[in-house]
Amino acid sequence: MKTQSESPVKRLIDQYEAETTLIFKPSRRFYENTGINRVRFAQLVSGDKRPMFDEANTLVKYFSKFFLTDISDFSL
């Protein structure tokens, strides 16, 4: 059961996994392409930190390759 308190990044990952039936495991290339480091990404996924607009935009662009998404999926 999903809670409303899930972070927007976690919801994107969940949607990616549902759409592709693959487990999302960020690679070094993912971090290089998004410009978000491993620690910061973990903070965004866990909801400890809120994504800045440019981070949210970058993640939306990345995940939109796999399913329809836009910046409104983030409640910034």
BELFEN-V579026 format. One record per pair of residues at least 4 apart in sequence whose ideal C-beta (glycine too) atoms are under 7 Angstrom apart, sorted by the first residue. I is the first residue (numbers start at 1). J is the second residue. D is the distance in whole Angstrom. If there is no record, write none. Layout:
<<I/J/D> <I/J/D>>
//
This chain:
<<2/6/6> <5/47/7> <6/10/5> <6/11/5> <7/44/6> <7/45/6> <7/46/7> <7/47/4> <8/12/7> <8/51/7> <8/73/6> <8/74/4> <8/75/6> <9/13/7> <9/44/4> <9/45/5> <9/51/6> <9/59/6> <10/14/6> <10/45/5> <11/15/6> <12/16/6> <12/59/6> <12/63/5> <12/69/7> <12/73/7> <13/17/6> <13/24/5> <13/45/7> <14/18/6> <15/19/6> <15/67/6> <16/20/6> <16/24/5> <16/63/6> <16/66/6> <16/67/7> <17/22/6> <17/23/6> <17/24/6> <19/66/6> <19/67/4> <20/66/6> <26/30/4> <26/31/6> <26/41/6> <28/32/6> <29/33/6> <30/34/6> <31/36/6> <31/37/6> <31/38/6> <31/41/7> <34/58/5> <34/59/7> <34/62/6> <35/58/7> <36/40/5> <36/41/5> <36/55/6> <37/41/7> <38/42/6> <39/43/7> <40/44/6> <41/45/6> <42/46/6> <43/48/4> <43/49/4> <44/49/6> <44/51/5> <44/55/7> <50/76/7> <51/55/4> <51/56/4> <51/59/7> <51/74/6> <53/57/6> <53/76/6> <54/58/6> <55/59/6> <56/60/6> <56/71/6> <56/74/4> <56/76/6> <57/61/6> <57/71/6> <58/62/6> <59/63/6> <60/64/6> <60/69/6> <60/70/6> <60/71/5> <60/73/7> <63/67/7> <63/69/5> <64/68/7> <64/69/5> <69/73/5>>
//
